[in-house]
Amino acid sequence: MSASPGSRRSPATDLPSDRNALPSRNTSASNLPGELTLPRARLFTPGDSEEWASKLMPHYQRRVHEDARSRRGIAPGPTACHRSVMRWASALSEDPGTPQAVAEAVAALRRELGGERADLVVAFVSPHHRAAAADIPALVAAELPGALLVGCTGGGVIGAGHEVEMAPFHLDTTDLPAASAPPPTWHAAIGVAPQARPKFLLLADPLTLDAGALLAGLDVAYPRSSKFGGLASGGMAPGANRLFLRDEVFRSGIVGIALSGNLRVETIVAQGCRPIGRPMLVTRCQGNVLFELDQRPPLEWLGELHGALPPRDRELFRHSLFLGLEMKEDEVEYRAGELLVRNLVGIDRASGTIAVGAHLKQLQVAQFLLRDARTATEDLTRLLERYRAS
């Protein structure tokens, strides 16, 4: 768990999924020469460079705002003030026991924070902790009293100035307005006025909520606001992922924090993936299930791709395979490289279909991708250097 800024997003883009903290999963397909496997389960939260953050934003004061009004999906919290040098910290625990993992991660955070109190905890929890998911908010609260918890199965705030307000919220599929709903409907659902120009930290469950429709609605309702965060992963069916907010655990929808006040958020997204094969069209799909690419089952394409890969890429194929989806569906001409990276969340060997961590659309451009540490590191380093030079 972390008291730190994490992944970021610009107003007109989609949510980057956190794939540095992929939970354990074992799926296989008869058409594939091997088993697709993700890294072993672990409790993890990504962090960023404290030195880099302190150069950008040297001082801040934040206030947790207690909203006296009763809003659906928004839980009021205590008010607190804090002023110090901005501190970021991140920690990782691979202990299989949930209480032990929380204690180990918190101990590491305390060392990095040098005794300072944590104000915001962004936690990502791997699926093998699912049985104890209901205990995690209490464990975090006992270790870090007063900190606001947000997280999911599967990072951050960056600010400068004098005062920052944080309004946490949870929306389920039944609470979520239609993407075409007028802005006032969205303002009422979120509970934050657009005049505050909030910045949204969002963690969504892609198996129970259409993240694209959510962002389309938020972009209309809050056109000058940044939206950043990620998608919960690890679950194979609706209800399998977990979302955390304060002392509650949810199985569906989205949790988020609306940040407003004297702060600035810059978004940087490093996908760290490279394409394999060629771009294809989604010719048959339903929800997040992909039935056909260019009129053939996707597992047939994967079998052919695997046979054409060099040895190193074949190993990556087993545990770092993703699907890239067309980013700008309204454009007539597709531009290479403009893809949103999405997890493969399930495989049906009998039908040759694949479940993806996103809602699919007919005739959408799709391409399989591989992620490796070297590509991800180079991509992030390049983007950070470009940002610092700008």
KOLMIRO-864740 format. One record per residue (C-alpha): residue number from 1; x, y, z. Coordinates in pm, whole numbers. Layout:
DOSE  num       u       v       w
DOSE  NUM       X       Y       Z
...
//
This chain:
DOSE  num       u       v       w
DOSE    1       0       0       0
DOSE    2     113     351     -65
DOSE    3      78     712      36
DOSE    4     196     832    -301
DOSE    5      98     964    -642
DOSE    6      49     695    -904
DOSE    7     -74     646   -1262
DOSE    8    -216     949   -1439
DOSE    9    -456    1034   -1716
DOSE   10    -543    1336   -1931
DOSE   11    -906    1446   -1978
DOSE   12    -950    1301   -2328
DOSE   13    -778     966   -2280
DOSE   14    -869     638   -2117
DOSE   15    -760     480   -1793
DOSE   16    -424     303   -1793
DOSE   17    -436     -32   -1625
DOSE   18    -168    -105   -1367
DOSE   19      17    -402   -1508
DOSE   20     320    -379   -1283
DOSE   21     107    -540   -1014
DOSE   22     -72    -814   -1203
DOSE   23    -222   -1080    -977
DOSE   24    -177   -1452   -1019
DOSE   25    -386   -1627   -1283
DOSE   26    -359   -1956   -1462
DOSE   27    -550   -2008   -1785
DOSE   28    -480   -2230   -2078
DOSE   29    -606   -2295   -2429
DOSE   30    -588   -2600   -2646
DOSE   31    -483   -2386   -2941
DOSE   32    -190   -2241   -2745
DOSE   33     142   -2424   -2698
DOSE   34     157   -2365   -2326
DOSE   35     -13   -2194   -2040
DOSE   36     -76   -1823   -2002
DOSE   37      44   -1732   -1655
DOSE   38      67   -1402   -1473
DOSE   39     316   -1334   -1192
DOSE   40     261   -1495    -853
DOSE   41      20   -1329    -614
DOSE   42     146   -1037    -413
DOSE   43      34    -728    -226
DOSE   44     173    -433    -418
DOSE   45     145     -60    -469
DOSE   46     357     130    -724
DOSE   47     533     451    -629
DOSE   48     720     725    -800
DOSE   49    1042     916    -740
DOSE   50    1024    1125    -424
DOSE   51    1312    1340    -544
DOSE   52    1136    1414    -872
DOSE   53     811    1498    -692
DOSE   54     977    1729    -441
DOSE   55    1138    1930    -720
DOSE   56     803    1977    -891
DOSE   57     583    2038    -588
DOSE   58     784    2141    -280
DOSE   59     510    2217     -28
DOSE   60     148    2143      28
DOSE   61    -129    2147     280
DOSE   62    -425    1919     246
DOSE   63    -755    1908     420
DOSE   64    -995    1616     423
DOSE   65   -1328    1785     373
DOSE   66   -1625    1663     575
DOSE   67   -1932    1713     363
DOSE   68   -2229    1773     590
DOSE   69   -2472    1705     311
DOSE   70   -2597    1353     257
DOSE   71   -2492    1233     -85
DOSE   72   -2556     895    -233
DOSE   73   -2232     702    -261
DOSE   74   -2022     958     -67
DOSE   75   -1909     888     285
DOSE   76   -1816    1197     491
DOSE   77   -1496    1179     690
DOSE   78   -1307    1370     956
DOSE   79   -1137    1701     889
DOSE   80    -759    1724     931
DOSE   81    -488    1970     832
DOSE   82    -127    1891     753
DOSE   83     165    2091     614
DOSE   84     504    1947     528
DOSE   85     738    1869     244
DOSE   86     550    1649      -2
DOSE   87     646    1288      69
DOSE   88     583     986    -152
DOSE   89     635     632     -40
DOSE   90     568     288    -184
DOSE   91     598     -62     -46
DOSE   92     565    -422    -156
DOSE   93     489    -737      41
DOSE   94     485   -1089    -101
DOSE   95     383   -1251     227
DOSE   96      92   -1492     158
DOSE   97     -77   -1401     488
DOSE   98    -295   -1091     458
DOSE   99    -232    -947     809
DOSE  100     140   -1014     773
DOSE  101     148    -857     425
DOSE  102     -26    -542     547
DOSE  103     207    -514     846
DOSE  104     517    -566     632
DOSE  105     410    -310     371
DOSE  106     316     -53     635
DOSE  107     646     -99     818
DOSE  108     830     -25     494
DOSE  109     612     281     435
DOSE  110     687     416     781
DOSE  111    1059     386     718
DOSE  112    1029     578     391
DOSE  113     805     844     544
DOSE  114    1043     899     834
DOSE  115     770     898    1096
DOSE  116     534    1134     913
DOSE  117     164    1050     913
DOSE  118      15     905     595
DOSE  119    -285    1099     462
DOSE  120    -381     886     162
DOSE  121    -326     513     111
DOSE  122    -367     366    -240
DOSE  123    -365     -13    -209
DOSE  124    -354    -283    -476
DOSE  125    -422    -636    -357
DOSE  126    -362    -959    -548
DOSE  127    -644   -1214    -575
DOSE  128    -509   -1468    -328
DOSE  129    -594   -1213     -55
DOSE  130    -958   -1209    -175
DOSE  131   -1084   -1433     106
DOSE  132    -956   -1179     358
DOSE  133   -1051    -870     154
DOSE  134   -1315    -764     406
DOSE  135   -1044    -742     673
DOSE  136    -805    -520     476
DOSE  137    -966    -180     552
DOSE  138    -957    -252     926
DOSE  139    -597    -378     906
DOSE  140    -489     -61     725
DOSE  141    -684     162     965
DOSE  142    -520      -6    1264
DOSE  143    -173      45    1118
DOSE  144    -231     392     966
DOSE  145    -511     561    1163
DOSE  146    -667     862     997
DOSE  147    -547     778     645
DOSE  148    -802     768     363
DOSE  149    -796     427     193
DOSE  150    -879     369    -171
DOSE  151    -778      67    -377
DOSE  152    -874    -246    -564
DOSE  153    -756    -590    -662
DOSE  154    -500    -612    -929
DOSE  155    -154     469    -777
DOSE  156    -171     878    -611
DOSE  157    -194    1244    -541
DOSE  158      40    1519    -652
DOSE  159     -15    1873    -538
DOSE  160     124    2212    -442
DOSE  161     -20    2510    -264
DOSE  162    -217    2557      52
DOSE  163    -534    2352      60
DOSE  164    -661    2036    -105
DOSE  165   -1003    1879     -49
DOSE  166   -1068    1508    -104
DOSE  167   -1421    1377    -167
DOSE  168   -1433     996    -186
DOSE  169   -1717     821    -370
DOSE  170   -1838     481    -489
DOSE  171   -2077     427    -778
DOSE  172   -2231      94    -869
DOSE  173   -2372       7   -1209
DOSE  174   -2721      98   -1086
DOSE  175   -2601     441    -967
DOSE  176   -2401     527   -1277
DOSE  177   -2573     778   -1508
DOSE  178   -2590     707   -1878
DOSE  179   -2297     842   -2079
DOSE  180   -2544    1070   -2259
DOSE  181   -2695    1204   -1935
DOSE  182   -2675    1583   -1892
DOSE  183   -2389    1721   -1677
DOSE  184   -2611    1805   -1375
DOSE  185   -2701    1436   -1344
DOSE  186   -2332    1347   -1322
DOSE  187   -2263    1630   -1077
DOSE  188   -2536    1495    -848
DOSE  189   -2405    1138    -872
DOSE  190   -2044    1232    -796
DOSE  191   -2136    1503    -547
DOSE  192   -1880    1756    -667
DOSE  193   -1949    2086    -844
DOSE  194   -1764    2145   -1174
DOSE  195   -1661    2492   -1057
DOSE  196   -1413    2324    -822
DOSE  197   -1234    2179   -1128
DOSE  198   -1173    1847    -950
DOSE  199    -906    1597   -1047
DOSE  200   -1034    1240   -1034
DOSE  201    -843     937    -907
DOSE  202   -1052     644   -1037
DOSE  203   -1030     267    -983
DOSE  204   -1290      74   -1181
DOSE  205   -1394    -289   -1210
DOSE  206   -1400    -358   -1587
DOSE  207   -1610    -674   -1541
DOSE  208   -1909    -487   -1397
DOSE  209   -1875    -137   -1538
DOSE  210   -1807      13   -1881
DOSE  211   -1505     234   -1809
DOSE  212   -1532     393   -2153
DOSE  213   -1890     508   -2089
DOSE  214   -1790     632   -1743
DOSE  215   -1508     844   -1883
DOSE  216   -1724     973   -2168
DOSE  217   -1978    1098   -1915
DOSE  218   -1715    1249   -1686
DOSE  219   -1545    1424   -1978
DOSE  220   -1873    1597   -2067
DOSE  221   -1964    1679   -1706
DOSE  222   -1611    1784   -1602
DOSE  223   -1440    1889   -1929
DOSE  224   -1147    2067   -1760
DOSE  225   -1071    1790   -1512
DOSE  226    -800    1524   -1530
DOSE  227    -902    1163   -1479
DOSE  228    -634     912   -1383
DOSE  229    -618     572   -1217
DOSE  230    -656     214   -1332
DOSE  231    -865     -97   -1374
DOSE  232    -906    -371   -1114
DOSE  233    -789    -709   -1238
DOSE  234    -740   -1068   -1128
DOSE  235   -1105   -1168   -1135
DOSE  236   -1241   -1407   -1396
DOSE  237   -1611   -1319   -1359
DOSE  238   -1826   -1027   -1239
DOSE  239   -1801    -992    -863
DOSE  240   -1456   -1151    -837
DOSE  241   -1259    -826    -813
DOSE  242   -1254    -609    -501
DOSE  243   -1261    -231    -459
DOSE  244   -1173     -51    -135
DOSE  245   -1294     283      -2
DOSE  246   -1252     390     361
DOSE  247   -1374      93     568
DOSE  248   -1585     -68     294
DOSE  249   -1516    -337      34
DOSE  250   -1713    -349    -292
DOSE  251   -1745    -621    -556
DOSE  252   -1850    -399    -846
DOSE  253   -1860     -47    -985
DOSE  254   -1598     220    -930
DOSE  255   -1432     390    -634
DOSE  256   -1271     728    -664
DOSE  257   -1154    1047    -502
DOSE  258   -1234    1394    -634
DOSE  259    -941    1623    -552
DOSE  260    -998    1996    -561
DOSE  261    -825    2305    -436
DOSE  262    -480    2446    -491
DOSE  263    -310    2156    -664
DOSE  264    -185    2066   -1008
DOSE  265    -200    1723   -1170
DOSE  266      11    1625   -1470
DOSE  267     -68    1296   -1644
DOSE  268     194    1063   -1788
DOSE  269     102     719   -1923
DOSE  270     372     467   -2013
DOSE  271     220     159   -2175
DOSE  272     550     -29   -2208
DOSE  273     412    -269   -2469
DOSE  274     508    -354   -2825
DOSE  275     281    -507   -3090
DOSE  276     305    -857   -3231
DOSE  277     129    -968   -3546
DOSE  278     -83    -719   -3736
DOSE  279    -384    -499   -3653
DOSE  280    -719    -675   -3702
DOSE  281   -1088    -590   -3676
DOSE  282   -1324    -712   -3406
DOSE  283   -1582    -889   -3621
DOSE  284   -1787   -1051   -3342
DOSE  285   -1809    -963   -2974
DOSE  286   -2048    -937   -2683
DOSE  287   -1969    -718   -2384
DOSE  288   -1608    -795   -2293
DOSE  289   -1600   -1132   -2474
DOSE  290   -1411   -1148   -2804
DOSE  291   -1550   -1414   -3039
DOSE  292   -1380   -1323   -3368
DOSE  293   -1092   -1118   -3505
DOSE  294   -1106   -1085   -3883
DOSE  295   -1377   -1355   -3877
DOSE  296   -1161   -1613   -3695
DOSE  297   -1153   -1715   -3326
DOSE  298    -882   -1518   -3144
DOSE  299    -716   -1834   -3010
DOSE  300    -646   -1945   -3367
DOSE  301    -460   -1619   -3425
DOSE  302    -268   -1661   -3100
DOSE  303    -158   -2011   -3198
DOSE  304     -17   -1879   -3525
DOSE  305     148   -1582   -3355
DOSE  306     322   -1801   -3098
DOSE  307     478   -2018   -3367
DOSE  308     628   -1714   -3541
DOSE  309     785   -1557   -3230
DOSE  310    1153   -1576   -3129
DOSE  311    1234   -1771   -2807
DOSE  312    1241   -1468   -2575
DOSE  313     905   -1342   -2699
DOSE  314     756   -1690   -2659
DOSE  315     837   -1673   -2288
DOSE  316     681   -1326   -2262
DOSE  317     379   -1462   -2450
DOSE  318     307   -1696   -2158
DOSE  319     277   -1428   -1889
DOSE  320     283   -1080   -2050
DOSE  321      28   -1095   -2330
DOSE  322    -223    -811   -2371
DOSE  323    -472    -681   -2624
DOSE  324    -447    -329   -2765
DOSE  325    -774    -161   -2862
DOSE  326    -827     134   -3093
DOSE  327    -811     458   -2894
DOSE  328   -1002     694   -3126
DOSE  329   -1299     508   -3269
DOSE  330   -1447     819   -3431
DOSE  331   -1157     857   -3676
DOSE  332   -1191     706   -4022
DOSE  333    -821     623   -4055
DOSE  334    -643     412   -3794
DOSE  335    -298     533   -3688
DOSE  336     -49     269   -3584
DOSE  337      43     269   -3216
DOSE  338    -270     447   -3089
DOSE  339    -390     158   -2876
DOSE  340    -529     123   -2526
DOSE  341    -368    -170   -2344
DOSE  342    -614    -410   -2183
DOSE  343    -572    -732   -1983
DOSE  344    -682   -1074   -2102
DOSE  345    -902   -1188   -1813
DOSE  346   -1018   -1530   -1934
DOSE  347   -1002   -1791   -2209
DOSE  348   -1261   -2046   -2326
DOSE  349   -1077   -2336   -2487
DOSE  350   -1389   -2495   -2632
DOSE  351   -1506   -2192   -2829
DOSE  352   -1168   -2026   -2882
DOSE  353   -1291   -1701   -2730
DOSE  354   -1115   -1453   -2500
DOSE  355   -1251   -1229   -2225
DOSE  356   -1091    -884   -2217
DOSE  357   -1079    -619   -1944
DOSE  358   -1286    -379   -2153
DOSE  359   -1618    -357   -2334
DOSE  360   -1562    -432   -2702
DOSE  361   -1726    -285   -3012
DOSE  362   -1785    -421   -3360
DOSE  363   -1521    -323   -3618
DOSE  364   -1289    -188   -3349
DOSE  365    -918    -220   -3436
DOSE  366    -734    -465   -3211
DOSE  367    -379    -598   -3194
DOSE  368    -200    -833   -2954
DOSE  369      85    -685   -2751
DOSE  370     373    -805   -2537
DOSE  371     501    -625   -2230
DOSE  372     849    -667   -2089
DOSE  373    1041    -485   -1817
DOSE  374    1296    -338   -2056
DOSE  375    1035    -186   -2287
DOSE  376     834     -52   -1992
DOSE  377    1141     104   -1829
DOSE  378    1257     266   -2152
DOSE  379     908     398   -2224
DOSE  380     862     551   -1877
DOSE  381    1215     699   -1869
DOSE  382    1164     861   -2209
DOSE  383     830    1014   -2108
DOSE  384     962    1145   -1775
DOSE  385    1268    1300   -1940
DOSE  386    1048    1464   -2201
DOSE  387     821    1600   -1927
DOSE  388    1106    1740   -1719
DOSE  389    1253    1910   -2027
DOSE  390     922    2072   -2121
//
